[in-house]
């Protein structure tokens, strides 16, 4: 998940509520959750009730896993089957993205290790402002070696909730991939839309944007990880239930 917000401050509730996540081997399975125990397994049996299901059972809002969960730190697998399960997953991703007030969501952020992301962002490139990219391949423009502007180039991520750090990105990218129906997708993106495409594709390569920070900001990021307890698996938050970490 990527969130554009200038000078993001930490949430007033620190540390934020966390729920324990258990990721099944089935890549389409719902993450399961236990009690809010700051990374310690709950005292009651884990179950999938933490996912918020629509009344017609068509879509569900899924928990977002936080830095430290292995699924965020390893490359995702290519999608090879375009079936009803895939369409259901994409529908859940849209629902979760909207509930999170985000402009993008990658499948690993809900515990699914597949190369899929959704986005919702107005742009000046003639691209539909809402879409799904599967198995994306990006061609990047040149990335400046100058220090990033802490005000104009700050990114945020709901898998690193409540914080923002500046990062240089390519000003344009070419995107090639497929939609949820298997149809080809091809477009060029510029500016913040290009930044969004790079951010979400990084998730599919096992990287968070904080893994790309320069030395100065990496030190600050590591202090946050230690303070929040994000060095281990088991932390997540639930959109629409837990406090919005970016105060939307």
ChimeraX attribute file (.defattr): number of C-alpha atoms within 10 A of each C-alpha:
attribute: neighborCount
match mode: 1-to-1
recipient: residues
	/A:1	30
	/A:2	27
	/A:3	23
	/A:4	19
	/A:5	18
	/A:6	16
	/A:7	17
	/A:8	19
	/A:9	13
	/A:10	17
	/A:11	16
	/A:12	12
	/A:13	10
	/A:14	11
	/A:15	12
	/A:16	20
	/A:17	17
	/A:18	22
	/A:19	27
	/A:20	23
	/A:21	31
	/A:22	20
	/A:23	20
	/A:24	13
	/A:25	9
	/A:26	9
	/A:27	16
	/A:28	17
	/A:29	13
	/A:30	23
	/A:31	24
	/A:32	20
	/A:33	26
	/A:34	23
	/A:35	19
	/A:36	18
	/A:37	15
	/A:38	19
	/A:39	20
	/A:40	16
	/A:41	18
	/A:42	16
	/A:43	10
	/A:44	8
	/A:45	9
	/A:46	17
	/A:47	14
	/A:48	15
	/A:49	12
	/A:50	21
	/A:51	18
	/A:52	19
	/A:53	14
	/A:54	12
	/A:55	8
	/A:56	7
	/A:57	8
	/A:58	10
	/A:59	19
	/A:60	21
	/A:61	24
	/A:62	26
	/A:63	28
	/A:64	27
	/A:65	30
	/A:66	27
	/A:67	25
	/A:68	19
	/A:69	23
	/A:70	18
	/A:71	24
	/A:72	27
	/A:73	17
	/A:74	15
	/A:75	18
	/A:76	21
	/A:77	15
	/A:78	14
	/A:79	16
	/A:80	11
	/A:81	11
	/A:82	12
	/A:83	11
	/A:84	11
	/A:85	11
	/A:86	16
	/A:87	14
	/A:88	15
	/A:89	21
	/A:90	24
	/A:91	19
	/A:92	21
	/A:93	27
	/A:94	24
	/A:95	18
	/A:96	27
	/A:97	25
	/A:98	18
	/A:99	16
	/A:100	24
	/A:101	19
	/A:102	22
	/A:103	22
	/A:104	29
	/A:105	32
	/A:106	31
	/A:107	27
	/A:108	30
	/A:109	27
	/A:110	26
	/A:111	28
	/A:112	24
	/A:113	26
	/A:114	21
	/A:115	23
	/A:116	31
	/A:117	27
	/A:118	23
	/A:119	26
	/A:120	20
	/A:121	15
	/A:122	14
	/A:123	15
	/A:124	12
	/A:125	14
	/A:126	10
	/A:127	15
	/A:128	12
	/A:129	14
	/A:130	13
	/A:131	17
	/A:132	23
	/A:133	26
	/A:134	26
	/A:135	20
	/A:136	21
	/A:137	15
	/A:138	17
	/A:139	13
	/A:140	17
	/A:141	14
	/A:142	11
	/A:143	11
	/A:144	11
	/A:145	8
	/A:146	7
	/A:147	12
	/A:148	17
	/A:149	12
	/A:150	14
	/A:151	13
	/A:152	12
	/A:153	20
	/A:154	20
	/A:155	25
	/A:156	26
	/A:157	29
	/A:158	27
	/A:159	25
	/A:160	25
	/A:161	23
	/A:162	21
	/A:163	20
	/A:164	25
	/A:165	24
	/A:166	23
	/A:167	20
	/A:168	19
	/A:169	23
	/A:170	17
	/A:171	17
	/A:172	21
	/A:173	23
	/A:174	16
	/A:175	20
	/A:176	17
	/A:177	18
	/A:178	19
	/A:179	20
	/A:180	22
	/A:181	14
	/A:182	15
	/A:183	9
	/A:184	12
	/A:185	15
	/A:186	15
	/A:187	12
	/A:188	17
	/A:189	23
	/A:190	18
	/A:191	15
	/A:192	19
	/A:193	24
	/A:194	23
	/A:195	23
	/A:196	25
	/A:197	24
	/A:198	21
	/A:199	24
	/A:200	30
	/A:201	24
	/A:202	18
	/A:203	29
	/A:204	28
	/A:205	16
	/A:206	17
	/A:207	17
	/A:208	23
	/A:209	21
	/A:210	20
	/A:211	12
	/A:212	15
	/A:213	18
	/A:214	15
	/A:215	9
	/A:216	9
	/A:217	14
	/A:218	15
	/A:219	11
	/A:220	12
	/A:221	19
	/A:222	14
	/A:223	11
	/A:224	15
	/A:225	15
	/A:226	11
	/A:227	12
	/A:228	15
	/A:229	16
	/A:230	20
	/A:231	16
	/A:232	15
	/A:233	19
	/A:234	25
	/A:235	29
	/A:236	32
	/A:237	27
	/A:238	22
	/A:239	23
	/A:240	15
	/A:241	12
	/A:242	14
	/A:243	16
	/A:244	19
	/A:245	23
	/A:246	23
	/A:247	12
	/A:248	9
